[in-house]
Structure formats: structure tokens, C-alpha cells
Amino acid sequence: MNELISVIMPAYNVEKYIGNTIRSVQAQTYTDWELVIVNDGSDDNTAEIIRSFDEPRIRLFSNDCNRGAAVSRNRALREAKGRWMAFLDADDLWVPEKLEEQLRFMKERGYAFTFTDYRICHNGVWEPFAFRGPDRVSRMTMYKYNYFSTITVMYDREKLGVLQGPDLRTAEDYALWFEAAKKCDCYRFPKTCSYYIKHDGSLTGVDKKRLIKRHYLLFRNGLGYNAPVSAVLMVNNLIHGFLKRYTCRKPEEGVPDLSFLRQDRGLSGVSGPDCERQQI
């Protein structure tokens, strides 16, 4: 039986961060994985840093120009060889037990689509709480809000097939989860296994006008609704997104232990991230 986990990672101009991200994959206690990276036309040293890793489980593909995260993620999903699909953006981190424990959770319960809790570090400062979604997310729940982060997701390709999302420049991951939710519900693995490293250059660090536009385009272009329906769904989505900031928190004190990123543990790459510094 194929128990390989394919880690899907689009990468664009992330030379400052991708070394630590790769090291967090190398540090996984579950070792039967491949890391499928699509370099999306980076014009910095992203590709060189990826190639510097002495890691046969990394498979690197390159786009001829910058095509966006949706196209890159779709390509990685087509190239993947594993049964289990997991997702990690090129500037974020996992705890070492993430893949092992999430996969065990899925097998024990027969789930095809799951997500974990996650915590945010913004410009080197940890928020004193983690985000948790509902225990079960249906397709109808998805219309309210995207309650989980892409870096927390794992799904079973034998049950869901090769998912492909629409070609959107923003909210492309949200649209992809709508595709998955057509086939099954998504279940929460109640542990903080993922760290979203938010910095000023993050794609998700957008202003309010862009946030409104991206949610409108999700429903209009990504899901194909007409303009009035898309506007109503957008407003509903933004309201639930605001409420999420207060209703989906669980307290987590202190700074996470990121010692698994240290070079003295025999992992390749660069030094530890700024997020070892402090908590709000």
C-alpha cells in the first residue's frame, strides 16, 4: 500500500525563509514523504537554496515565469506520487510530529480530509493563542469562512482524486478546498501542528480593500456565481472572518520550541527564524 505523503509547496522569491521551511519537513518523525516544490519563476536565490539541500526526497520543478500560487500548486498536485497530500507554504513551519500524528488520526477514523490548529507569528512576535476551526467543516460551512489554513491540510488522494483549483491570484487555496468539500466533509485534528509565519511581504498580509476584492473574486470567478450572489456571499464571508478572530481562538502561552530547526541536529539549511524571539 502506498503510504507516501506528498508535501505540496509553491515557492516564489522566498530565499529568506525556505531553508527553515524545508528543515521543518526534514525534521518530521514520519519519514515516508516527498517534498514537491514548484519554483514559480523566482528571480532571487530560491532555486539555489532548494538545490543546496542534500535531500533525495525533494523534487523540484520550475515554471518558465511567475504564474501564481494556484498554477504552481496544481502542478505540484499533478506531479505528486503519494497517496496522502499535505500542504506547506514556503515560508511557514510544521512541528516535527505533524505528519505522523495527523495521518494516524485520519487512518483511525477513516477520514479523507483533515486540518490541524495553527498559530501565527507576525514579524517575529507570536500571538498568545492558536486558531481552531469547527470539529467538522461541511461544504455549507465553507461558505461562511475558510476556517483552516492551507498549511494544516491533509487529504487522501485515493478518495478525493487529483484536486485542481481554479486559476486565481488570491484565495486560490480557499477555492481548492471547495473542490474537496464537494466530495466529503473536513475534520479537525485538535492539536497545534502548524506555524504560519506572517511577515510584511506575505501574500496574505493584504489591506482591507484587497481583502474585500479577493473574497468577491473567489465567489465570482472561482466558483462562478453571478455578481449579486457573489456580493452577498462576500459580505457573509467577511463577517464570519471577523468573528473568527474572537470565536476560534484557544490560548497558547509562551514561544514555541523551534530547536528542531537548529543546524546541530544534522539538518541542512539556514539558521533559525526571527520567530524564536518573543510573544505579544
Rosetta blueprint (number, residue, H / E / L):
1 M L
2 N L
3 E L
4 L L
5 I E
6 S E
7 V E
8 I E
9 M E
10 P E
11 A E
12 Y L
13 N L
14 V L
15 E L
16 K L
17 Y L
18 I H
19 G H
20 N H
21 T H
22 I H
23 R H
24 S H
25 V H
26 Q H
27 A L
28 Q L
29 T L
30 Y L
31 T L
32 D L
33 W E
34 E E
35 L E
36 V E
37 I E
38 V E
39 N E
40 D L
41 G L
42 S L
43 D L
44 D L
45 N L
46 T H
47 A H
48 E H
49 I H
50 I H
51 R H
52 S L
53 F L
54 D L
55 E L
56 P L
57 R L
58 I E
59 R E
60 L E
61 F E
62 S E
63 N L
64 D L
65 C L
66 N L
67 R L
68 G L
69 A H
70 A H
71 V H
72 S H
73 R H
74 N H
75 R H
76 A H
77 L H
78 R H
79 E H
80 A L
81 K L
82 G L
83 R L
84 W E
85 M E
86 A E
87 F E
88 L L
89 D L
90 A L
91 D L
92 D L
93 L E
94 W E
95 V L
96 P L
97 E L
98 K H
99 L H
100 E H
101 E H
102 Q H
103 L H
104 R H
105 F H
106 M H
107 K H
108 E H
109 R H
110 G L
111 Y L
112 A L
113 F E
114 T E
115 F E
116 T E
117 D E
118 Y E
119 R E
120 I E
121 C E
122 H E
123 N L
124 G L
125 V E
126 W E
127 E E
128 P E
129 F E
130 A E
131 F E
132 R L
133 G L
134 P L
135 D L
136 R E
137 V E
138 S L
139 R H
140 M H
141 T H
142 M H
143 Y H
144 K H
145 Y L
146 N L
147 Y L
148 F L
149 S L
150 T H
151 I H
152 T H
153 V L
154 M E
155 Y E
156 D E
157 R H
158 E H
159 K H
160 L H
161 G L
162 V L
163 L L
164 Q L
165 G L
166 P L
167 D L
168 L L
169 R L
170 T L
171 A L
172 E H
173 D H
174 Y H
175 A H
176 L H
177 W H
178 F H
179 E H
180 A H
181 A H
182 K L
183 K L
184 C L
185 D L
186 C E
187 Y E
188 R E
189 F E
190 P E
191 K E
192 T E
193 C E
194 S E
195 Y E
196 Y E
197 I E
198 K E
199 H L
200 D L
201 G L
202 S L
203 L L
204 T L
205 G L
206 V L
207 D L
208 K H
209 K H
210 R H
211 L H
212 I H
213 K H
214 R H
215 H H
216 Y H
217 L H
218 L H
219 F H
220 R H
221 N H
222 G H
223 L L
224 G L
225 Y L
226 N L
227 A H
228 P H
229 V H
230 S H
231 A H
232 V H
233 L H
234 M H
235 V H
236 N H
237 N H
238 L H
239 I H
240 H H
241 G H
242 F H
243 L H
244 K H
245 R H
246 Y H
247 T H
248 C L
249 R E
250 K E
251 P E
252 E L
253 E L
254 G L
255 V L
256 P L
257 D L
258 L L
259 S H
260 F H
261 L H
262 R L
263 Q H
264 D H
265 R H
266 G L
267 L L
268 S L
269 G L
270 V L
271 S L
272 G L
273 P L
274 D H
275 C H
276 E H
277 R L
278 Q E
279 Q E
280 I L
